[in-house]
């Protein structure tokens, strides 16, 4: 059977192991071919091909539900659930999403872009199933990295207290330290422990001893310990932990042996209550280059499939904001041993791997545990350290309570550096950094800033490291800077809450924040061509707003436009409008940003066109709001 003929996962039923191996080969070929052209997550999906095929052969996917954690490991799932013919549109505008998406397929039962959610969602579905008296299987697939997230452990703890609720958790473990445990002994112990005779013996041991003369109930506690001891003989140290938490543990099992996987999943389906199947896989399996560099090939931009090398840009680009952040932080940390960089399993993405390489004692990776990262930083700050918490904007959402409760209420000097703020592109709604301005601006004691370019990012890093009066947050976008000159030393801190005027004009006040400052300047030039002269201000700070500069300008000019790359609800523009209202400055205010909508996966420039956030579009909207200028643009535009 060719992969293109599979439009429903139930078509895997009845296929031989050899036939499944052929399908697996085709999945890897299509996976590699597509990601090499469009970019995307590579290693995770390649590692779960056999796991997916074996699991789906043992399920009825018209009824049963599989919940994939995160979703970037679910490319094989997409390829056998009716999306083969459109898979070439992966992560492109109006194409196949890079993560699971409920609206995309009936087989995507729960959308996710953040890790550690699958067990909670699956348990909720299993409980709902039982409450409604329905009969179907629920399986959560979670990686060993995602298992470090507290939410996953909370879900395991809950599920373990529901001994009659059938739920299967598949632990996709691609940590190679597990591989020695995979072998005949593990398979034999699982076979023995799960066989009907062993189940009978374990379940009835106490009852049989009760009928012995002179014993009765007197040895019940001791016999319970005997039962538990027998069980422990049949599980690994890892398994004993899950067994203690109330799960039946099976594994480790070779995640690339289809026959073994199918047998194991069938055994797991026959158990009552929560079951954890521990599957050992190789990230990047089937593509040697990815197997050898599992970190680098977790996700890739378009690359040459033969060499594994990224396809070079047509012309050199300025350094990315992440690289400038990393380079500058390392320089600062070399001079200040109190600086400690903290990441939540995103060392490479945030650039903190550079700090780890140069100053390992001043670097911490806490795993997928953003809540812990923030409160840990609070504890470090209490003892006089300078914690720098580098987390993507979308992931800091997960630690909102810790930001409020553990940092801001106590006014601790924690420095939050929010990478990927704003429109991020192909990863879609789960990864867009839309809300950090809104969710941080409302918290007392917090200071918010954003640079107009990479040189100002350096200054703001100095500002944040030196600020000791309380928490401070810095947001910066994904992608490359503008190529402005960078400094190697001698950076100066910015005065807190002070903006700067970049351009003078009497007709309009344009207030740009962060990544929208340069577009504000471009917009002003377009407006000038149509007879409207704008004053452009680089706000620098969303909190505190520079009232001393902005309020008089707004009063004098009489018309204000704010620009931000984030949600306009509660964002920078809202802060400006509130400041004007509170000061009694009643002037027209137009807020340009992301409206109350989800930004789907697309190239950032495509999303900006759709949102009306290009300079020409913004200039047109501004002119349309100025009646005396509308006819001018319509004639000249």
N, C-alpha and C positions, 0 to 999 in steps of 0.2 A: 504494500500500500504506500502510495506517495503522500507526503505530508500535505500537499495541496488538496488532497481528497478528504482530509479530516476536517469536518466542519462542526462536529459535536464530539466531546470527549468520550462518550459512550461507544464510539466506533473503535476504541481501543480494546473493548471486551472481546475475548476470544483470540486475540493476536498472540502468537507464540513469542517466546523470549527473543528468538532470532529476528522476527518481524519488528518487535519493539526496538531492538538494537538498530535496525535500519532507520526507523523513525527518529531515534535519538540522533543518529548521524546527520540526518537531514535538518533536524532542529538546530544543531550546532552550526551547520553550514549557513542556514538562513539567518541565524542570530549574528554570526560573525560578518557576513556579507552586509547586512543592514546597518549594524553599528559602525562598521568601518566607513560607510558612506555618510551616515547622518550623525554619528556620535551617540553616546548613551552609556548605560551601565552594561558592562561586559562580563566581568568575573562572576557576579552573583548568579546570573541566569545560566551560564555554562555549567555551574556546579550542581544545579538541581534538575538537570534534564531527566536522568533515570529516576530520581525521586518522584518527579511529577508524573511520569508515565506509569510507574508501578502503583503509585497511590491512586491515580485515576482509573486504572484497570480494576481496582478493588471497590470502586464506588459507583453508585448510580447518580450521575450528575444532573439528572432531571429532578432529583429529590434531595440528594445529599449536598452539603455545603462545605467548601474549603475556603478558609480565610487566610490570606497571605500577609505576613507582617511586612511592612514598608511597601512592597510591591515591585521594587526594581529587580527582585529575583524571580518575578513571575512572567518573564518574556516567553519561556516555553509554554506556560499556561495560556498565554494569549494566542500562541501559534496553533494550539489544538482546540481552541474554542471559537473558531470561525473568523479569525482575523489574519489568516495567512496572506490572502490576496491584497490586503491593505497594509501589511506590516512594513512595507517600504516607506510609509508616511510617518513612521515612528517619531514622536516628539516634534513633529512639524505642525504648523497651524492647520487646524481642522482635521488633523490626522490622528493616528493611534497615540494615546497618552503613554507617557513613560512609566506611569504608576497605575494601580488599579483604580477603576472609576465606575461606580455603580450604573451610571447612565450609558456606559459604553457597551456593556454586555450583561446579559442575565446571569452569567457565570462569575461576574465580579460582585461578590456578595457584600464586600465592605471595602470602601476606598481608604487608602492610607499612603502617606508620604513620610510621616514621622514613625519612628520605630517603637516597638514594645506594646502595640495596641491589639494584636491579633487574638491573644488568649482571652482578654476581657470581652471583646466583641463576640468571639465564638461561644464563650460561656453564656453570654446574654442570649444568644440564639438557642443554645441548648436548653436553657431554663424556660424560655418562651415555648419551645417545642413541647416540653413536658407539661407545662401548664395548659397547653391547648390539646394535650392528648395525642399529639402527632408522632410519627415514627420516621425519623431520618437521621443520618449520621452528620456530625459536625466535627471538622478537623481544622486546627490552627497550625500553620507552618511558621516557625519562628527561628531566626538565626541565633547563634551563640552570642553574637555581639548585642543583639536586641534584648537578650535575656539579662543583660547587665542593667537594663532599665528597671527602675523600681516598680513601675506600673505592671510589668510582666510578672514580677515576683508577687505583687499584691493579688493578681488574678490567679496565680498558682495556689496561693494560700487559700483563697476563697473556694476554688474548685476542689481542693483537697478535702474540704469540709462537706462536700456533697457526694457521698459515696455511691449514690444511686443515679447520679446524673452522668450519662454517657457522653464523654468528650475525649477526643484524641488530640494530643499536642505532639507535633513532629518537630523535634529539635534538629535543625540543620546546622551541624557543627563542622565548620571548615577549619578549625584549629588543628594543625597537624600533630600536636602533642597527644591527641586522642587516638591516633592511628594504631599505636601498638596494642590497644585494647580490642581492636577489631580482628576476629579470627575464629577458629573452630571452637575454642573453649567458651567464648561468649555465646556463640550460636547454640552450643550444646546446653549450657546452663539455662538459657532462655527456653529452649525446647523442653527441658526437663521441668522447669518451674511452672511453665504454662500448660503442661500436659494435664489431661483430666485426672490421672492417678495422683499427681502431686497436688493438684487443687483439692482433691477429695481428702488427701491425707492432712493437708494444712487446715482445711475447713473443719474436719471432723476429729482432729487429734484430741482436743480438749474433751469433746463429748465422749469419746471412747475411753479415755482415762477415768472419767467420772464413774464409769460402771465397774472399775476394778474394786475388789474388796478393800475396805478400810481407807479408801481414798476420798471418794465423793467430791465435795467442793473444796476440800482443804488445800489442795495444791494449785488452785486456779491461777494465782499470780505467777507462780513458778512456771506453770505450763504455758502461760501467755509468753513468758520470756523464751521458752523453748521454741514456740511457734515463730516468734520474731527472729530468733537465731537461725532457724532453718531458712527463713526467707533471705536473711542477710548473706547466707552462704551462696546464694544464687544471683547476687547483684554486685555490681562494682561499687566503689566508693561513691561515685557520682550517683549511681542508682539508689544507694541507700538514703541519700538526702531526699530524693524525690519520693521514695517510698515512705519516709518519715512524714512528708507533707501530704500523704494520702493518695498518691498516684501509684498505679502499677507501672513499673519501669521495665522497658524492653530495650536492650542495646548494650553497647554500640553495635550498629550494623553497617556494613559497607554500602555507602550511598551510591555506588556505581555498579553494584551487582544486582541486576534486575530480578533474577530468580530469588535471591535472598530477600530483597526488598518486598516483593510480592507476598512471599510466605510470611514475612514479619508483619506486614500490614493486615493480612488476613487474620493472623493470630490476635493482633491488637483489636480488631473489630469484634472479636468474640468475647472480649472482656467486659465486665460490668463496672461502671464507674469511670473516673478519669484515668487515662492511660497516657504515658509519655514514651514515645519511640525516639530513641537517640540515634541519629543517622550521621555518620562521618563522611563528609564530602571534601572534594578538592576544588577550591575556588578557581575558576578559569579552566576547568577540566576540558581537555580536548584541544586546547590552543596553548602550545608549549610556552610561548612568550608570556601569556597571561598567568600560567601556572608558576612561572619563575619569578614574576613580579606581581604578586597578588594585591599589593597596595596600589601600585601605579595603574593597574588595569582593572581596578574596581569600576571605574568609569573612564571613558575616553572621548576626546574630540575626534573628528574624522581622522583615520589613519590608514597607512599602507598595510594591507593584510599580510603581505609576504614578509615585510620587515618588522612590522609592529610600530614603526615610527610615525609620529603625527605628521599630517600633511602640512608643510610650512605655509605661513601666510604669504600672500603675494608681495607684501612689503613689511618690513619690521614694524612692530607696534610698540607703543610706550609700555612701560611696566604696568602690571595690574595693581589695583589698589591693595590686594592681598599681599603682593610681594613687597610693596613699599611699606605697608604696615609691618611685615615681618622683619624687613631689613632695619627699619628704624627702631623697632622694639628691642632687637638684639643689641643695637648700639647703646640704647638707653640702659638696658639691663647690665651691660658690661660695666657701666659706671655706677650702677645702683644695685647692690646685692639684695636689696629688699624687694625688688620687683620680682613677682612670680606670675608666669603665664599659665592660665588654666584653660584646657579644652575639654569638651565632652565628646571624645572619640572622633574629632575632626581636625587632627593635627595638620594634615596635608592641606585640607581645604581652607583652613584659616591662616596657614603659613607658620603656625607655631612649631612645625617640625624643624624649622631653622633655629629656633630658640633651643629646642631639645638637643640638636646637634652641637650647638656652640656652648650652651650653659645648661646642661641636663639637671643640675640641682635646682634651677629656677624655673622648672617646667613640670607641669602635672597634667596627665590625661586621666580623667575620672571614669571613662567609659560613657555609654549612652545614659547619662544621669545629670541632666541639666539642673534639676532641683538641688541635688547634692553639690554641684559645682558652685552655685550661687551662695549657698549657706556656708560651704567650705571657705569661699572667699571672704565671707563675713567674719568667720573665725580668724582667718589670717589677718584681716584688717584690725581686729581687736588687739592683736599683738604687735601692731606697728608695721606690718608688711604692706607692700603695695600690690595687691592682687589685680591682675588684668584678666578679666573673663572674656575670652574671645569665642563668641558663639554667633551663628547665623541668626539674623533677625527672626526668621520663622521658628527657630528652635528655642529662642529665649522665651517665647510665649508659654512654653511648657513649665517655666519656673516663675510665673507671674507672682504667685503667692510668696515665694521666697524673696523676690525682689522687694515686695511690699513689706512683709513681716520681718524678715531677717536682716534686711539691709536698710531700707528707707526709714522705717519707724525708728530704728536705732541710729540712723544718720551715720552709717559707717562708710568710710572712704574706699568704696569698691569701684573700680573702673571697668565699665562694660563696653566692649568693642564689638559692634554689631555689623558683621560682614553680610554681604548679599542683601542689603537693604534696598527696597524698591522692587522694580520689575526685573525678574531674574531669567525669564525665558522659558526654555523647553521643559523644565520640570513641572510647570503648571501651578494651580492654585495652592497646593500644599506647601510650596516652597517660595512663593512670592513674599517679599518682605514688606507687606502692606501696612502693618498695624503698629509697628514699634513706636512711632511718634505719638499715636493716640494712647496706647496702653502705658507708656512711660510718662507722658506729659501730665497725666492726672495725679501722679503720686507726689506728695509733699517731699521736699528735700532733694529731689532729683534735678540734675542739670542735663540738658540735651544739646548736643552740637553735631554739625555735619559740615564737611569741607567742600569747597567748590572744586578743588582739584587735588592732585596727589601731594603737591608741596604743602598745601594747607593741612592735609592729613598729617604730615609730619609735625607741624606746629600743634595740632590738636592732640597728638599723642603726648607731646611734652606737657601740654596743658593738663591732660587727664592724669598723668603720672604725678604731677606736682600739686594737684588739687587735693587738699586734705580736709576740707570743710564738710564733706559728705559724699554721697554717691554721684557719679557723673557717667554719662553714656555718650558714645560716639557712633554714629551710623555712617556707613560708606557703601558704595554700590559694588555689584559684581562687574568684572570686566576691566578694561584698560583705562589708564588715566589719559591726560591730554598731552603728555610729553613736555610738561613744564620743567624747568631745571630743578633738580633736587639738591639738598644740602647734606653733607656728610657729618656736620657737627655745627654747633653754634645756634641751634634752634631756640627760638624764644616762645615762651608761653603766651597765649592770647589772654587779654582781660576778659573775665567771665561776663557773658551777656552783652558783648559789644559787637555791633555790626559794622560794615564799611560800605561807603557809597562808591560805586564803580562807574556810574554815568549820570550826567545831569540832564534834566528835562523838566519842563513846566506843565506838561499836559497829563501826565500819568505817573504814578508811583508803582514800580514793579519790585516786588519783594521775592527774591529767589532763595530757596533753602537747599543746601547741599548740591546734589547732582543736577538741580534745576537752575543753578545760577548761570552757567554758560548758555543754556537754552534761553534764559531770560534776556541775556545780552543779545543773542541772535534775534529774538523776538523784537527787542527794542530797535534794532537796525531795520527790520522789515517795517515796523510802525513808522520809523522816520521817513522811509520812502513814501509813505502815504500821509505825511504831514503831521504826525503825532510824535512829539518828543517826550521820552520817558526818562525819569530818574530810576536807575537800577541799583538796588541795595542787596549786597550779599549778607543775608541775615546772620549766618554762622550759628546762631543759637535759637532753638525753638522754645527753650526755657532756661533762663529768663529771656524774654523778648526785650530788645533794646528800645524801651519806651522813650528815652531821651532823644534818640535819633528819629525813630519812626513816627511818633505821634505828631511832632511839629511838621514834618514833611507831609503827612497825610492831611493835616489841617490846611496847609498852604496849597498843596496841589489839588486836593479835592476829589481824587479818584484813585482807588487802590486795587491792585491785582496781586494775589499771592500765587506762588508756584511751588509745588512739592511733588516728589515721586513717592506717593503713599496715599493712604486713605484720607480723603478730605474731611471725613466725619471725625471730629475730635483732633484733627491734625494741626499742622503749623498754621494754615489759614484760619482755622477756628480760633487758635490762640491770638492771632492778630486781630480778628474781628472782636473777640472778647475784650482785648486791651483797648481798642477804640471805643467800644460801647461803654466800658467802665469809666473811661476818661471823658465821656460826653462828646467825643469827636464823631459826628454823624456824617459819614461820607459813603458813597457807593463802594462796596467791596465785592470783587469777583474772586472766587477761590478756584484755582485750576489744580487738579490732581486726579486721583483715581476715585471715581464715584462709587456708590454702594453696589458694587458688582464684583464677581470673581474674575480674575484675570487668567484666562486659559493658557495652555502651553502654545508658545509661538516664539519666534525671534523677538527680542526686546523691541527692536525698531518696528516690527509688525504690530506688536501690542500697543505701542505709543500712537501709531496711526489710528488704530481702532478706538483708542481712548481720547483722541483729539489732542495729544500732548506734544506734537511736533511744533517747532517755532512758527511755521507758516499757519498751521491750524490755530494755534493760540492767538497769533496776531489777528487772524480773521474773526475769531470770537470776540476779541477785545474791541475791534473796530465796529463790529455789529452792535456792541453795547453802547457805542458812542454815536448817537444819531447824526451828528453833524459830519461824521467822517465816513459813514457807510457808503454814500454815493461815490466818494473819492476812490475807495478800494474797488468797488464794482467796476468803475471805469478803467482803472489802471491795472487791476489784478488779472 
